[in-house]
Amino acid sequence: KSYLADDGIIDNAQDNVNATLKSLTKQYLSVSNSIDETVARYKAQFTQLDTMMSKLNNTSSYLTQQFTAMNKS
């Protein structure tokens, strides 16, 4: 085969490199999307946890005040 022909060694090598690049780009985009989805899920879970912790802290403060008031009377 000729090196410079349309179906030559260089053309085939270039096609293989392009195919590999296309495959790697697909894999990268897939992993990147998966990471983005995971980060979004973690942010949502953290927000829910933060809200719950705030409610629990408020309940703790309320109960502490109530028990303190009961002990004074």
N, C-alpha and C positions, 0 to 999 in steps of 0.2 A: 504494500500500500504506500501511497505517496504521503508525505508529511503534510502537505498543504492542500490536498484535495478536500472536497466537501465531506467526504466520508473517510478522510485520512486520519492518521494517528493523532495529530494535534486537535482536529475537530472533535474526534471521539473523546479525547481527554477533556476538552473544554465542556462537552456535553455532560460527561460524568461529574465534573466539578460543579456545573450548574445544577444538576440533579441533586447532588449532595447538599449544595447550598439551599436549594428549595426545601429539601427534607428537614434540614437543620432549622431553617426559618420556621417551618410548620411546628416542629417540636418546641422551639423557643416560645412561639406565640401561645401554644397550648399550655406550657408550664407557666408562662407569664400570666395568662388568664386565670389559671388555677391559683396562683399566688394572690392575685388581686381579689378573687372570690374569698379566699381564706382570710385575708386581711380584713375585708369588709365584714365577714362573719365574726371575727374576733372583736372588731370595733363594736358591733351590735351587742355581742355578749358582754363586753366590758361596760358598755353603757347601762345595760340591764343590771349588771352586778353593782355598779356604782349607785344606781337608783335604789336598789335593795339595801345596800349598806347604809345609805342615807336614812332610809325609813327605819332600819334597825337601830341606828344611833339615836334617832328621834324617840323611838319607843323606849330605849334604854334610859334616856334623859328623863322622859316622862315617869317611868317606873321609879327611878331614883328619887325624883321629887315626891312622888306619892308615898314611898316608903319612909322618906325623911319626915314628911308631914305626919304620917301615922305614928312614928316614934316620938314626936314632940307632943302629941295629944294624950 
